[in-house]
Each structure stands twice: as structure tokens, then as C-alpha cells.
Amino acid sequence: MRKSNWVKFVLVFVIIGIITFLAFDGGDTIGINGISKTRTGIDIKGGIYTTLYPDLPEGVKPSEDDLNSARAIIEKRLESKGIYDKNVTVEKENGRIIVEIPFAPGEKDFNPQKAVDEIGKTALLSFQEVDEKKVNDKGEFLPTGKIVVEGKDVKTAGIATNPDTGEVVVTLELHEEGAKKFAEATQRLLGKRIAIFMDEQYITAPVVNDVIPDGSAQINGQRTAKEAGELADTIRAGALPFRLVAKELNSVSPILGENALKVTIRAGILAFILICLFMIINYKLAGLIADIALSGLVVATLLLISSTGNTLTLPGIAGIILSVGMGVDANVVIFERIKEELKNGKTIGAAVDDGFRRAFTAVLDSNVTTLITAIVLYWLGSGPIRGFAITLGMGVTVSFLTAVTATKIMLKSVISAKFAKNPKLYGV
């Protein structure tokens, strides 16, 4: 094997080794979450899966803005109870909201069922005077009970861009009665803060810079347009005219989730071993190299999921296994093409070059169509379906790189060695 080819082979092998090291908690020192810190869904951790419907007259559907506002308040209420690892999804076509609340082992006062009962209540939004001395350990102001206006006084809220500064601000429109109360409060509290609370949870506390006589105000200080939009959704949620009713409620116990995870992992490991044996038996040396690349595919996908903070569900694990199948499929197409070239009398080097070149279009088409499917599933789906779409999309992208790039570099590096000149080592 030539020195340059040896360097390329070792380089790819080392990269796969580094990815594997980082995946198994080796990335803590540089801030990369390993596999053990992957967030898991309720089908693994256990929890509550519920579908909430607006309590409206028959035939009346809520608007998309109302549903988004409801989602914002549900998230705020769950976060106020320390429930951060949740999933709240709006299905505007069906006019409903899907909520997944995981169990939290070790927290004795955590009651998902009670949380489901509470999140369907209409929200109480309030603008209150601030007592600078009343703050919690996070530096957030506590409710004083001195209410300026409430959610029922809010007509609407949105976002806009300040033409003078270019800053994204939250716009606020109040009803007539609310505008009078707000005008009096802003005149009395000029230069001071008015805090916004959702139920008992602190949201923000903007400073009163001007007297607001007409009920049209702006709230600045938001860092991004997304943050401003979330605040606008939260404020609108305080004026929702309906409550949410849980018509469907499913519970997954942690034991059931853990057992399902163990069975899924065992099935995945067994399938991977069988795939590796299949590749070695049928394609010999080429199959062994493909197995090394497939190992890199698995750990790279897992590392990508954990480091990006995506939640791993059982359907998500199925997506990873399917992406491994896509990687195998790509290698099979390439290796069969290489075998055909060898049977036509070409040299090993020419057969490998032509095999990859002629199989590239088929491999690209299959990966692109699968990626499009994953995008559509993510766009239209929710909950576990989105989890499947995310892992499938990540896995297919990585599998294309490993099949076309990593396998090709290692195989072209090996074929220059004397022992690799025998066509039988490529399944002929």
C-alpha cells in the first residue's frame, strides 16, 4: 500500500474513532453531550400523552393564532412546575393540541395527571406593579397583587419593527376600559417597571418610558424576533375565551418504556451484527470496509441526536435502524456494480472507480427521495412521527456521506496493496 493511501485510510479510521469517543461521553470537556445524555421521549422514560380540545360550541373551530397562544401558555404552566422536557404540538387542521409530559423519577411532588387537569384552564394574565424587594432566588420579581390590567383587558398583541432603531418589539392593544387603567398606571409609574405574570409565573418586567393614553403600547427589550413572538403569544393567551379539555389520555409507565428500549436496542444490535456478517460473506474485503463505515454511521447519528438536544423516541430508534439499511443498500448497489466491472475484465482500480461513478446516481436518488419523505413527515406529523422523521433525516444524510465518501476513500486506499489484487476479495 502506498504511503499516501495508507495515510488516507488511517485518517478516515481515526475520524470514526474520534466520533465514537465523543459519542460515548468523551465530549464533556468541549461541551458535547454523549449518548448517555440523550433526551428520551415518554415511550422510553414514561409519562402522559394527552390530546386537548378547545371547549367551544359544536362546529366552531379555533383560529391558528388562538391555538398558538394556547400552546404558549401550556408551555409556561408546565415550566412553572419544573417540567421542561415536554413536547407541545399544535394540530391546526384538527383544531387541537397534543401534549407529552414525561415522568420525572426522583421528584415525589411531580404529578403529571394533575398537570394535565390544570393546563386546560383559561390562563390568568396580569400586569402588576413591582416591589423591587420581592424577588426569588433567580432574580425574578414576585407577584404583588397590585394589578394594573388583566388578560381580559388585552385586545390583541403582535410583533413589529421599530422604524427608528430597527429593534423587534411586542405591540399591545387594550380594550377601552383597559386603556383607561393603563393610562393612569403608566402616568403614576413613569420610569418604573410593570411586571407581566401568567398565573403566578413571572414573564418579564419592562420599564415604563412614556405615558400610554390610548391603549397602544410597545414592549421592547426582546433579544430576537422569536423571543418577541413567544411573548406576544403568551400575552394573547391571557385573553383566550375558551378552556381546553383532555378528551384522550394515555399513560406509559417507566418500566414499560425501559423494557421497550431494551428490546429495541437488542434488536438493533442483532440486526447490525447480521448486516455486518452479510456484507463480509458476500463482498469479503469490500464488505469489511463497508462495516467500518456503517459503524461510523451509527455513532455519528447518535452523537448528532444527543448533541443537538433532540428527543429520542422508540420510532426514532427505528429511524436510525432504517438509515443503516439505507447505508447498506447504497453499499450493495456500489459493490454489485464493481463486481460487474470486474467480470467485464477491468482492473481492480478501474472497477472501483467506475463502480462508484455509475452507482452514484442511483444512490443519490434513493437518499434524496427518503430525505424528502422525512421532511414531509416532520412538517405534517407530530410527536413520535416527528421523532422518527428527525432521526431518519439525520441518518440518511450521514449514511450518504459514509457510503459515498468514507467507504470510497478506504476502499481506494486498500486496493493498492498486493493482497487486495484478488477479485475474489470483492465478491466475484
C-alpha positions in Angstrom: 0.0 0.0 0.0 1.4 3.4 -0.9 2.2 5.8 1.9 -0.4 8.4 0.7 -3.1 5.8 0.5 -2.2 4.5 4.0 -2.5 8.0 5.4 -6.0 8.4 3.9 -7.1 5.1 5.3 -5.8 5.8 8.8 -7.3 9.3 8.7 -10.8 8.0 8.0 -10.4 5.4 10.6 -9.2 7.9 13.2 -12.1 10.3 12.4 -14.6 7.4 13.0 -12.7 6.6 16.2 -12.9 10.3 17.4 -16.7 10.3 16.7 -17.1 7.1 18.6 -15.1 8.5 21.6 -17.2 11.7 21.6 -20.4 9.7 21.4 -19.6 7.7 24.5 -19.3 10.7 26.8 -15.9 11.8 25.6 -17.1 15.2 24.6 -18.0 16.6 28.1 -14.8 18.7 28.2 -15.7 20.5 25.0 -19.5 20.7 25.8 -20.7 17.9 23.5 -23.4 15.7 25.0 -22.7 12.0 24.7 -25.2 9.2 24.1 -25.8 8.7 27.8 -27.2 12.2 28.0 -29.6 11.8 25.1 -33.1 13.1 25.9 -35.6 10.3 25.7 -39.3 10.5 24.9 -42.2 9.4 27.1 -42.3 6.0 25.3 -38.9 5.3 26.9 -38.9 7.4 30.1 -42.6 7.0 30.7 -45.2 9.8 31.1 -48.6 11.2 30.0 -49.7 11.6 26.4 -52.9 13.7 26.1 -54.9 15.5 23.3 -56.5 18.8 24.3 -59.6 20.2 22.5 -61.0 23.7 22.9 -64.3 23.8 24.8 -66.2 25.6 22.0 -69.7 25.2 20.6 -70.1 22.4 18.1 -68.9 23.3 14.6 -66.8 26.2 15.8 -63.0 25.8 15.3 -60.3 27.9 17.0 -58.1 30.1 14.9 -54.4 29.2 14.4 -53.4 32.3 16.5 -55.6 31.1 19.4 -54.0 27.6 19.2 -50.5 29.1 19.2 -51.4 31.3 22.1 -52.8 28.3 24.0 -49.6 26.3 23.3 -47.5 29.2 24.7 -49.5 29.3 28.0 -49.4 25.5 28.3 -45.6 25.6 28.0 -45.4 28.4 30.6 -47.5 26.5 33.0 -45.5 23.3 32.7 -42.2 25.1 33.0 -43.5 26.8 36.2 -43.9 23.3 37.6 -40.3 22.4 36.6 -41.4 20.3 33.6 -39.0 21.4 30.9 -38.6 18.1 29.0 -42.1 18.3 27.4 -43.5 18.3 23.9 -46.4 20.6 23.0 -47.6 20.4 19.4 -50.4 22.3 17.6 -52.5 20.5 15.0 -54.3 23.4 13.3 -56.1 21.0 10.8 -57.8 19.2 13.6 -58.1 22.2 15.9 -56.3 20.5 18.9 -53.1 20.5 20.9 -51.1 17.4 21.7 -49.1 17.4 25.0 -46.5 14.9 26.1 -45.4 15.2 29.7 -42.6 12.8 30.9 -42.4 11.3 34.3 -39.6 12.7 36.4 -38.1 9.9 38.6 -37.0 11.2 42.0 -39.4 14.1 42.1 -42.0 13.0 44.7 -44.2 16.0 44.2 -44.4 15.6 40.4 -47.9 14.6 39.3 -48.4 14.5 35.5 -52.2 13.8 35.9 -52.7 16.9 38.0 -50.7 18.9 35.5 -53.0 17.7 32.7 -56.0 18.8 34.7 -54.5 22.3 35.3 -53.2 23.2 31.9 -56.6 23.2 30.4 -57.9 26.0 32.5 -58.1 29.5 30.9 -55.0 31.5 31.8 -54.8 34.5 34.1 -52.6 37.1 32.6 -51.9 40.1 34.7 -49.8 43.3 34.6 -48.7 44.1 38.1 -46.9 46.9 40.0 -43.4 45.8 41.0 -41.9 45.7 44.5 -38.1 45.8 44.0 -37.6 43.9 47.3 -39.8 41.0 46.3 -37.6 38.7 44.1 -36.9 35.0 44.1 -33.5 33.2 44.0 -33.4 33.6 40.2 -33.7 37.4 40.4 -37.3 37.3 39.1 -40.0 39.6 40.5 -42.7 38.1 42.6 -46.4 38.9 42.3 -47.5 41.8 44.4 -51.2 41.5 43.8 -51.3 45.2 42.7 -52.9 44.6 39.3 -52.7 47.2 36.6 -54.6 45.3 33.9 -55.6 41.7 33.3 -55.8 39.4 30.3 -59.4 40.3 29.7 -58.3 43.9 29.1 -56.0 42.9 26.3 -57.5 43.2 22.8 -54.5 41.8 20.9 -50.7 41.5 20.8 -48.3 41.1 18.0 -44.7 42.0 16.9 -43.4 44.8 14.8 -40.1 46.6 14.0 -39.3 49.9 15.5 -38.6 52.2 12.4 -36.2 54.3 14.4 -34.0 51.6 16.0 -34.8 48.6 13.9 -35.5 46.6 17.1 -38.2 44.0 17.1 -40.8 44.9 19.7 -44.1 43.5 21.0 -47.1 45.6 20.2 -50.0 45.8 22.6 -53.6 46.9 22.0 -56.0 47.2 25.0 -59.8 47.5 25.2 -61.3 50.8 26.2 -61.6 50.0 29.9 -58.1 48.5 30.0 -56.7 51.6 28.1 -58.0 53.9 30.9 -56.5 51.8 33.6 -53.2 51.5 31.7 -53.0 55.3 31.1 -53.4 56.0 34.8 -50.8 53.4 35.8 -48.2 54.5 33.2 -48.5 58.1 34.4 -48.1 57.1 38.0 -45.3 54.6 37.4 -43.3 56.5 34.8 -39.7 55.4 35.0 -40.6 52.3 37.0 -41.3 48.7 36.0 -44.6 46.9 35.3 -44.2 43.1 35.6 -46.2 40.6 33.5 -47.3 37.4 35.1 -49.0 34.3 33.7 -50.9 32.9 36.7 -48.1 33.1 39.3 -45.2 32.8 36.8 -43.1 35.8 36.1 -42.7 36.6 32.3 -40.9 40.0 32.0 -40.8 43.5 33.6 -40.4 46.3 31.1 -39.7 49.9 32.2 -42.5 52.5 31.6 -40.7 55.0 29.3 -43.8 57.0 28.3 -47.4 57.6 29.4 -49.7 55.4 27.3 -53.0 57.3 26.9 -54.6 55.4 24.0 -54.1 51.7 25.0 -51.5 51.2 22.2 -48.1 50.2 23.7 -44.8 48.7 22.8 -42.7 46.3 24.9 -39.0 46.4 23.9 -36.0 44.6 25.3 -36.6 41.3 23.4 -33.3 39.9 22.1 -34.7 38.1 19.0 -37.8 38.1 16.8 -38.6 34.6 18.1 -38.5 35.8 21.7 -40.7 38.7 20.9 -43.2 36.3 19.1 -43.3 34.0 22.1 -44.0 36.9 24.4 -46.8 38.1 22.1 -48.3 34.6 22.1 -48.2 34.5 25.9 -49.9 37.8 26.2 -52.6 36.8 23.7 -53.1 33.6 25.6 -54.2 35.6 28.6 -57.3 36.7 26.7 -58.4 33.2 25.4 -62.2 32.8 25.6 -62.1 29.0 26.0 -60.7 26.3 28.2 -59.0 23.1 26.9 -60.5 19.7 27.6 -58.4 16.5 27.7 -60.6 14.0 25.7 -57.8 11.5 25.2 -55.3 10.5 27.8 -52.7 7.7 27.7 -50.1 6.8 30.3 -46.8 5.0 29.7 -45.1 3.6 32.8 -41.3 3.9 33.1 -41.0 0.1 33.4 -42.8 -0.4 30.1 -40.7 2.3 28.4 -37.4 0.9 29.7 -38.3 -2.7 28.7 -39.3 -1.4 25.2 -36.0 0.4 25.0 -34.0 -2.7 25.9 -35.9 -4.9 23.4 -35.4 -2.2 20.7 -31.6 -1.9 21.4 -31.1 -5.6 21.4 -33.0 -5.9 18.1 -30.9 -3.1 16.6 -27.6 -4.7 17.8 -28.6 -8.1 16.4 -29.7 -6.6 13.1 -26.4 -4.7 12.8 -24.4 -7.9 13.5 -26.3 -9.8 10.9 -25.9 -7.0 8.4 -22.1 -7.0 9.0 -21.9 -10.7 8.5 -24.0 -10.5 5.3 -21.6 -7.8 3.9 -18.5 -9.8 4.8 -19.8 -13.1 3.4 -21.0 -11.6 0.1 -18.3 -8.9 -0.5 -15.3 -10.1 1.5 -12.8 -7.2 1.9 -15.2 -4.6 0.5 -17.8 -5.8 2.9 -15.5 -5.4 5.9 -14.7 -1.8 4.9 -18.4 -1.1 4.5 -18.9 -2.4 8.0 -16.4 0.0 9.4 -18.2 2.9 7.6 -21.6 1.6 8.9 -20.2 1.7 12.5 -19.3 5.3 11.9 -22.8 5.9 10.6 -24.5 4.6 13.7 -22.3 6.5 16.3 -22.3 9.7 14.2 -26.1 9.7 14.0 -26.4 9.1 17.8 -23.9 11.8 18.5 -25.8 14.2 16.2 -29.1 13.5 18.0 -27.6 13.9 21.5 -25.5 17.0 20.8 -28.4 18.8 19.1 -30.8 18.1 22.0 -33.4 16.2 20.0 -35.6 13.8 21.9 -35.0 10.1 21.1 -38.2 8.0 20.9 -38.7 4.4 20.0 -39.9 5.4 16.5 -36.7 7.5 16.4 -34.6 4.4 17.1 -36.5 2.7 14.2 -35.4 5.6 12.0 -31.8 5.0 12.9 -32.1 1.4 12.0 -33.8 2.3 8.7 -30.9 4.7 7.9 -28.5 1.9 8.5 -30.5 -0.1 6.0 -30.2 2.8 3.5 -26.4 2.8 4.1 -26.2 -0.9 3.4 -28.4 -0.5 0.3 -26.0 2.1 -1.1 -23.0 -0.1 -0.5 -24.8 -3.1 -2.1 -25.6 -1.1 -5.2 -22.0 0.1 -5.4 -20.4 -3.3 -4.8 -22.6 -5.1 -7.3 -21.6 -2.5 -9.9 -17.9 -3.1 -9.0 -18.4 -6.9 -9.4 -20.0 -6.3 -12.9 -17.0 -4.2 -13.9 -14.5 -6.9 -12.7 -16.4 -9.6 -14.6 -16.0 -7.5 -17.7 -12.2 -7.8 -17.3 -11.4 -4.4 -15.8 -8.6 -4.0 -13.2 -9.4 -3.6 -9.5 -8.7 0.2 -9.6 -10.7 0.8 -12.8 -13.6 -1.3 -11.5 -13.8 0.6 -8.2 -13.7 4.0 -9.9 -16.4 3.0 -12.4 -18.5 1.2 -9.8 -18.7 4.3 -7.6 -19.2 6.6 -10.6 -22.0 4.6 -12.2 -23.8 3.8 -9.0 -23.7 7.3 -7.7 -26.9 8.5 -9.4 -29.0 5.5 -8.1 -27.6 6.1 -4.5 -28.3 9.8 -4.7 -31.8 9.3 -5.9 -32.7 6.8 -3.2 -31.3 9.0 -0.5 -32.9 12.2 -1.7 -36.4 10.6 -2.0 -36.1 9.2 1.5 -34.9 12.6 2.8 -37.9 14.3 1.1 -40.2 11.8 2.9 -38.6 12.6 6.2 -39.1 16.3 5.6 -42.8 15.8 4.8 -43.3 13.6 7.9 -41.7 16.2 10.1 -43.7 19.0 8.5 -47.1 17.3 8.7 -46.5 15.0 11.7 -46.3 15.5 15.4 -44.9 13.7 18.5 -43.4 10.3 17.7 -43.8 10.8 14.0 -41.6 13.9 14.1 -39.0 11.9 16.2 -38.9 9.3 13.5 -38.6 11.9 10.8 -35.7 13.7 12.6 -33.6 10.5 13.1 -34.4 9.2 9.7 -33.4 12.5 8.1 -30.1 12.8 10.1 -29.3 9.1 9.5 -29.9 9.2 5.7 -27.7 12.3 5.4 -24.9 10.7 7.4 -25.3 7.3 5.5 -24.9 9.0 2.2 -21.6 10.6 3.4 -20.3 7.3 4.8 -21.3 5.2 1.8 -20.1 7.6 -0.9 -17.2 9.2 0.9 -15.8 7.1 3.8 -16.2 3.7 2.1 -14.7 5.0 -1.2 -11.6 6.6 0.4 -10.9 3.4 2.5 -11.5 1.0 -0.5 -9.4 3.0 -2.9 -6.6 3.2 -0.3 -6.7 -0.6 0.2 -6.7 -1.7 -3.4 -3.1 -0.6 -4.0 -1.9 -3.3 -1.6 -0.7 -6.6 -3.1 -3.1 -8.7 -1.0 -6.0 -6.8 -2.4 -5.5 -7.6 -6.1 -7.6 -10.8 -6.0 -11.1 -10.2 -7.4 -12.4 -12.8 -5.0 -11.9 -10.3 -2.2 -14.7 -8.2 -3.8 -17.3 -11.0 -4.0 -16.6 -12.1 -7.6 
